[in-house]
Amino acid sequence: MMTAQSSSSFVGKIKGFLRKIASEEKDKIERELPFVVMIFTLLAASGVSPYDSWKKVRKMNFFPMFQKEAEEIIRQVEVLGKGLLPAMAQRAESTNSKLYRNFISGFAASIRSGGKTVDYMKSELRAIFELRHNSMSRSVERIATLVEAYTVMLIVVLCAYILFVVFSSTNTLELLTNTSITISPLMSYIVAFVLMPVISLFFILIAHNMQQSSFESLQDLYKKAAIIFMATGIALSLFILLPSLAELIKPVGLPEIVTAGLVSASAIPAVQYWRIAKMNYDAEDAVPSLVREITEARKIGLSPEKSIIHATKRRYPGSFSKYLDLLRSQIEWGTPLRKTYDNLRRSIRSWFVTVNFAMLVETIEIGGSSTQSLEILSDYSEKERELQINKRALLKPYIILAFIWSILIAVTTTIVALTTYMMSSAVSMSLAPVAYMAMQEQLRMFSVGIILQCWISGFFIGKISEGNLGAGFQHSAVLAAVAYLSLVLSQQFLSGMFDVTAIVP
């Protein structure tokens, strides 16, 4: 019986794992689909046959999912001897993406009927971008729901636990009611330093599946950050666990040391990410205008190379201009367009920018009706950029919300702690010093937990706002500092209001 249950459980886990993989593949395919349809549209407008279009997609490593799809279709045609249409129909049946299934089925039907493929591609491109706009609105709503759930969890659980910790682990209830209540302070440590961070990491994982970054290859940033975090974690652990080092930080205070450690650990990766993000966002802003300039130059009869040189002479805002100057100088020295694109791609991490440049190079190299193709590329690069700007603008308010909950948690902690102290003082003045010392120690420990929690929350905010953990470095450093300052200021202000000796952590 147990064996059958274990086998059933194992099979269930395997099915769940396969469903997760299929879902991730579907999301990746649908992310690449609009740009792949644009590639097919550009190729069709330039007179390239459908089969040759699949061959070209097979060489495009910036579309990893469709590169595999093209590889499979070419394999079925050249190795298994199938026709192009049966091979496409087979891929339509095997995919989990409804959007891709509809596209490839319509593509095959357009080829079979002998109609104009480019007209079908244009209509499909319009439909996909309309669906992307609707999908973006739904994704923002889902993210909003996730942030609201995270906020409710953070405030309700933390406030309820603060009340429990202050009343139980400081022995205030025992002092007030003359009863023996033994509650281990280990529980407060588990919740503050294990349970709450684990819950936050769970929400970060959910946000990771909901929000994708436009930046690629941030592994170098994460590796450097991991080394810094490990060094900081080891240093903080030594200061906390070793009595000799713990004595050294007593004049400063543990919350101050933790805040300084977390902020300094996030500062270096935050500066590096800021530089990466600024340059790539400047590039994303410039690319639609650049492609439009090239298109207009081609309309007046300039060659592709002269059109690019003409477009790059315009001064674009931000740091992307230096890369365009380098691009122009390479073309003027006779460097092939494909080589200039490869050089540019080493410096640019934005997937949107690299894809648009890749499609621009493909359109120019193919020739044919390049003016019509460039017009299509210009229109939809502008539409895609507009979608990204709107989405980022809709998500910005949640950054402000993170600062609000950080301040609210700090103030709530102080109010509950001082209320507990005032209650013990009201019952008996002789109990006040005992309750005060216990409360001060408990609040100092819990202040560290709040600062750590706000620091982790910064990565959650970075993930939902920009789709990557790199953006979380700057948010985490600022939130940790805001949490500490809120604790200090609220305790100073409320202690003076209640005429209590300051209990700044």
N, C-alpha and C positions, 0 to 999 in steps of 0.2 A: 504493500500500500504506500509506504513511505517512498519507495523507489519510483513508483508511478507519479507521485506528487512532485518529487524532485525533478523527474524527467519533464513533467508538464511545466514546472516553473522555469526550467532551463530553456525549453522551447519558447516560452513566452518572452523571456529576456532576449533570445535571439531575434524573434519577430520584432520586438520593440526597437532593437538596435538597427535592424534592417530598415524599419520604417523611418527612423531618424536619419539614416544615411540617404534614403530616397528623398526625404523632405529637404535635406541640405542640397542635394543635387538639383532638385526642382527650383529652389531659390536661386542657385547659381546660374542655372540655365535662363531663368526669367530675368535675371539681372543683365545678362549679356545679350538677350534676344533683341531689344530695340536697336542696338548697335550692329548686330549681325544682319538684321533686316535692312538697315541702312546700307551696309556693305553690299548686300545683294542688289539693292536698288541702284546704287552707284554703278555696280558692275553691269547690271542690265541696261542702264542708261548709256553706258559706254559700248554696248554691243557684245558683251561677253556672254557666252552660252551658260546655261545652268550648271552643266557638268564641270566646266572650267571654273565657274564660280566656287563650287565646292572644293575644287583643287586648291584655289587660292586661300580659302578659309582654313584649309588643312595646314597651311604654312604660318598662320597668324597665332603666335603663341600668347598674345595678349587676350585671346578668347579661349582659355583652356578647356572649357566644357564643349564648346562648338568645334574646337580642334579635334576632340575625340569623336564627336558626332560625324564630322567630315571624314575623319580617318576610317570610321566604320562604314560609311556609305561608299567611299572609294574602294575599300577592301571588298565589299560585296559585289561591286561592279567589276573590278579588275581581277579578283581572285576567284570569286564564286560564279562569275559569269552572269549575274543578274543585270536586268536593265535598271536605269536610273530611277524610274518611277516605282517599280516594285521595291527597290532598296529604300526609297524615301517612305513608302507606305509602311514598310516593316519598322522603321525608326519611329514613325508616328504612333504605331500600336504599342511600342515598348516604353515610350516616355511617360513620366508621371506629371509632366507639365501640360495643362490644358491649353495654355497660350501657344506653346511650341507645337502641340499636336494640331491645333487649328491652322497655324501658319504653314506647316510643312504639308498638310493635306491640301490647303488652298493653293500652295505653290505647285504641287503635283497636278492638281486639277487645271491650273492655268497653263501648264506645259502641255498637258494632254489635249486641251481644247484648241490649242494653237493661237490663243489670244496674246495680247501684248503683256509680257511678264512685268515690264516696268510699271504699267498702269496698276496691275494687281499689287505690286510692291508698294507703290505710293499710297494706295488706299489702306493697305495693311499697316503701313508705317503710321498713318494718321490714327488708325484705330488703336494701335499699341500705345501711342503717346497719350491718347485720351484715357486708356485703361491705367497707364502709369500715373496720370494725374489723380485719378480716383483712388488708386492704390496708395499713393502718397498721403492723401487725406485720411484714409483708413489707418495707415501706419502711425500717423501722428496721434490719432485718437487712441490707438492701442498703447502707444508710449505714454500718453497722458494718463490713461488708466493705471499703467504700471507705476508711474511716479506717484499718483495719488495713493495707491496701495502701499508703496514703500513709505510714504509720509505717515500714513495712518499707523502702519506697523511700528515705525520708529518712535513716534510720539506716544502712542497709547502704551505699548509694551514698556518703553523706557520710563515713562512717568509712573506707571503702576509699579514697576520694579524699584524705582527710586523710593517710593513711599514704603514699600515692603522692606527694603534694605535699611533705611534710616530708622524705622520703628523696631526692627528685629535685631539686626546685627550690632547696633549700638546699645542694646539692652535697655532702651528707653521704656519699652512696655513693661519690662521687669521692674524698673524703678517706679513707674507710675502706678502699677497695680499690685505690687508686692507678690507677684507670681513668678514662678520659675519657668522661663521660656528659653530653651537652648536651641539656637539656630546657628549652624556653622557658617562663618563668614566665607567659607569656600564657595558657597552657592553664589554669592555676589560676584566673586572672581570669575566663576564659570560663565555667568550671564554676561558680565561686562567685557570679558576678554576672549570668550569662546562663542557663546550663543549668538550675540549680536553681530560680531564679524562674519560668522558663518551665514546668518540670514542675509546680510548685505551681499556677500559673495554669491549667494543663490540668486538674488535679484540682478546682480551684474551678469550672471550667466544667462538669465532670461533676456536681458537687454541686448546681450551679444547676439542672440538668435533673432532679435527683432530689428536691429539697426546695424547696417553694414557701412564700413568706412570707405571713403573714396580714395584713401591713400593705400599704397601697396609698399611692401618691404620695409616695415618698421621694426623688424627683428633686431637690427643693430641697436636701436634706441632701447628696446626692452632688455637686451642683454646687459648693456651698461647700467640700466636702472636696477636690474636684478642684483648685480654685484654691489652697487651702492646700498641697496636695501638690506642685503645680507650683512654687510659690514656694520651698518647702523643698528640692525637687530641684535647682532652679537655684542656690540658696545653697550647698548641699553640693557641687555640681559646681565652683563657683567656688573654694571652699576647697580642693578636691582638686587642681584643674588649674592654678590660678594660683600660681606660686612665692611671690609676696609674701604672699598670704593663707595659703598652706600653712605659712609660717614662723610666722605668728601663732598657729596652733593646735597647734604642736609641744609647747609646755608642757602643754597640756591633753590632746592625743591624738586621733587620728582616730576610734577607736571611741567615745570619749566624745561627740565632736561628732555623729557619726551617730546614736547612741542618743538624745541630747537632741533632735535634729532630728525623728527619727521619732516619738518619744513626744509631743513638743509638737504635731506635725502631726496626730496622731490624737486629741489630748486634746479640742480644741474640738468636732469632730464626735461624739466619744464622749459628751460631756456632753449635747449636743443630742439624740442618739439615746436616751440614758438617760431623758431627760425624756419623749420621745415614747413610748418603750416602757412606762414606768411607768404613764402615764396610760391608754394603750390596754389594757395587761394588766389594770389595775384595772377598766376598762370591761368587758372580756371576763369577768372574775370576777363582776361585778355584774349583767350582763344576764340570765342565766337566773333569778336570784332576783327581779329586777325584773318579768320577764314572769310569773313564778309569782304574785307579789303582785297584779299586775293581773288575772290570771285568777281568783284567789280573790275579789277585790273585785267582779268582774263576776258571780260566782256568787251573791253576796248582794244583787244588784239595783242596784248603783251604775252610773251612766252611764259610758261609756268615758272621758270627760274626768275625771270625779271619781275613777275607778279609777286613772288615771295619777297624779293629784295625791296620792291616798292612798299609792300605792306609792313615789313619790319623796320622801315625808316621812321614810321610813326612812333612817337614816344608814348608808351603805355605806362600807366601808373604802377608803382611797386617795383620789386626787385627782379621781375621777370624780363625786363628790358635788356639786361646784360646777356641773358641767354639768347634773346633774339638777335642782339648785335653779333654774338658768336656764330649763330646760325647764318646770318647774312654774310659774314666774312668767309665762312666755309664755302658757301655757294659761289661767292665771287671768285674764290680761288679754284673753282672747278670740282669741288667735292660732290660726288653723286648724292641725290636726295635721300636715298636709302641709308647712306652712311651718316648723313647729317641727322637723320631721325634716330639712328642707333646711338649717336653721341648725346643727343638731347635726352633720350630715354634714361640714360645713366644718371642724370641729374634730377629728373622729374619723377615724383612718386604718385602724382594724381592720375588715377586710372582714366578719368574723363579727358585729361589733356593728352595722354599718350594715345588713347584710342582715336581722338580727333586728328592728331598728327598722322597716325598710321593710315586712317582713311583718306586723308589729304594726299599722302604719298602714293597710295594705291590708285587714287583717281587720276593723278597726274601721270603716273607711269603707264597706266592702261591706255590713256589717250582717248580717242573716239570723241563722243559728245561730252567732253570734260566740263564745258561751261554749264550745261544742264545738271551734271552730276555735282559740281561745286555749289550750285544754287540749292540743290537738295541738302547737301551737307551743311551749308550755312543756315538754312531755315531750322533744321532740327538740332543743330548744336546750340542755337539760341534758345530753342524751346526747352532743351534738356537743362541748360544753365538756369533758365528761369524757374524750372521745377526745383532744382537744388537750392536756389536762393530762397524760394518761398518756404521750403521745408525747414531750412535752417532758421529762418525768421520765426516760424511757428514754434520752434523748440527752445528759443532763447529764454522765454519767461521761466522755464523750469530751472535755469541756473540761479535766478533770483530766489526761487523757492528754497533752494538748498541753503542759502544764507539765512533765510527766515527760520528754517527748522533748527539750524545749528544754534542760533541765538536763543530760540525758544527753549531748547533742551537745557542749555546752560542756566537760563533764568529760572526755569521750573525746578531744576535741581537745588538751586540756592534757596528758593522760597520754601520748598519742602524741608530742607535741612534746618533752616532758621525757625520754621514753625515748630518742628520737633523740639528744638532747644528751648523755645519760649514756653512750650507746654510743660517741659520738665521743670523749668524755673518757676512757673506759676504754682506747681504743686508743692515744691520744697526748694528753698534756696540752697540747702545743703546738697541737693542732688545735682544742681546746675553745673559745678565744675566737672563732676564725673561724666555727665551727659555731654558736656561741651568737648572734653578731650576725646571721648569716643566718636562723637559726631565729626570732629575735625579730622581725625584719622580716616574715618570712612569716606568723608567728602573728598579728601585728598586722593584716595585710591580711585574713587568713582570719577573724579575729574580727569584722570588719566584715561579711563575707559571712554568718556565722552569725547575727548580729543582724538583718540584712536578711531572711534566710530565716525566722527566727522571727516577724518582724513580718508577713511575707506569710502565714505559717501562721495568724495570728490571723483573717484574713479567711476562710480555709477553715473554721476552727472556728465562726466566726459564721454562715457559710452552712449548715453542717450542723445547728447547734443551734437557730437561729431562722429559717432560710430566707432571710435577706437579708444583704447585705454591711454594712448599717448596724451590725448587732451585732458585726461584726468590728473596728470601730474601737477599742472598749474592750479586746477580746482582743488585738489587735495591739500596742497601747501597753503592756499588761502583759507580754506575752510578750517584747517587745524589751527591756524593763527586766529581766525575769527572766534572759534570756540574757546580758545584760551582767554582772549581779551574779554569775551562776554562773561566768562566765569569770574575773572578778576574784577571787572567793573560792576557786575551785578552784586557780587559779594561785598564790595566796598560800599556801594550805594545802599543796599538793603541792611547791612550791618549798622551803618550810620542811622538809618531810619528806625531800626529796632533798638538802637543804643546797645549794640552787642560788639564786643571786641572783634575786629576784622578777622575772618577765617580764610583769608586768601590762600589758595592751595600752594 
